[in-house]
Amino acid sequence: MKLATIWGGFVGFAVAFAAGLFAGREPLMLLLDACFASAVGGWFFQWWHRMFLRSVRAAVSVQQANLPREETPTGSEGKHTRRT
């Protein structure tokens, strides 16, 4: 999750900085806007990453619930028992 937050902050900063340069903002206001966008971008990516992981976990649990169960033999031989 830390990596998603870092990437979100970087993307937010880069997009706001580029948009401010394109719009012709003052340098101080440009950096201030980019800093706020960095915080918002980091929060947004963190939220998105959390939602993504939650949906992947739900999909995996549904998939595992639908798998057929293997029946274990009732004999005394285990999986790693040597046969001679």
Buried (B, 14 or more C-beta within 10 A) or exposed (E): EEEBBEBBBBBBBBBBBEBBEEEEBEEEEBBBBBBEBBEBBBBBBBEEBEEEEEEEEEEEEEEEEEEEEEEEEEEEEEEEEEEE
